[in-house]
Amino acid sequence: MIRKQQIHAARALLRWSRADLAERSGVSERTVARFEIGEGDITVGKLDKLEATLIDEGIEFVDGGVILESLKRRRSS
């Protein structure tokens, strides 16, 4: 299961605001914000939506962190 730090890091790599992630995932901005700052729990369904949205944009969740797939390909070249 992804962690709040990974969501924040993924947004940073994509240069997305919380509002961007909320709009694209269908999860409210308030839910994203509360989860990221540790003020609220999130349902598995909503967390799955966030994860799927970020994966669709090229984020890979690895070892408690994240990597943008396009950056990974550049490093391998």
C-alpha positions in Angstrom: 0.0 0.0 0.0 1.4 3.4 -0.9 2.2 5.9 1.8 1.4 9.6 2.1 5.0 10.6 1.5 4.9 8.7 -1.8 1.8 10.5 -2.9 3.4 13.9 -2.1 6.7 12.9 -3.9 4.8 11.6 -7.0 2.9 14.9 -7.2 6.2 16.8 -7.0 7.7 14.7 -9.8 4.6 15.4 -12.0 4.5 19.1 -10.9 0.9 18.5 -9.8 -1.0 20.4 -7.1 -3.3 18.5 -4.8 -6.1 20.0 -6.9 -4.6 18.4 -10.0 -4.5 15.0 -8.4 -7.9 15.3 -7.0 -9.4 16.3 -10.3 -7.7 13.5 -12.2 -8.4 10.8 -9.6 -11.9 11.7 -8.6 -10.9 11.9 -4.9 -11.6 15.2 -3.2 -8.8 17.7 -2.7 -9.7 17.8 1.0 -9.2 14.0 1.2 -5.8 14.2 -0.5 -4.7 17.0 1.7 -5.8 15.4 4.9 -4.2 12.1 4.0 -0.9 13.8 3.0 -0.6 15.7 6.3 -1.7 12.8 8.4 -4.9 14.2 9.6 -7.2 11.6 8.3 -7.6 8.1 7.2 -8.4 7.2 3.6 -10.4 4.3 2.3 -8.7 1.6 0.4 -10.9 2.5 -2.6 -9.8 6.1 -2.7 -6.1 5.1 -2.1 -6.4 2.7 -5.0 -7.8 5.6 -7.2 -4.9 7.8 -6.3 -2.3 5.1 -6.9 -3.9 4.1 -10.3 -4.0 7.7 -11.4 -0.3 8.3 -10.6 0.7 5.0 -12.2 -1.2 6.0 -15.4 1.0 9.1 -15.5 4.2 7.1 -15.3 4.9 7.0 -11.6 6.4 3.8 -10.3 6.3 3.1 -6.6 9.6 1.5 -5.4 11.1 0.7 -2.0 9.0 3.2 -0.1 9.7 5.9 -2.7 8.7 6.9 -6.2 10.3 7.3 -9.6 8.9 8.8 -12.8 9.1 6.1 -15.5 10.6 8.6 -18.1 13.4 9.4 -15.7 14.1 5.7 -15.2 14.4 5.1 -18.9 16.8 8.1 -19.3 19.1 6.7 -16.5 19.2 3.3 -18.2 20.3 4.7 -21.6 
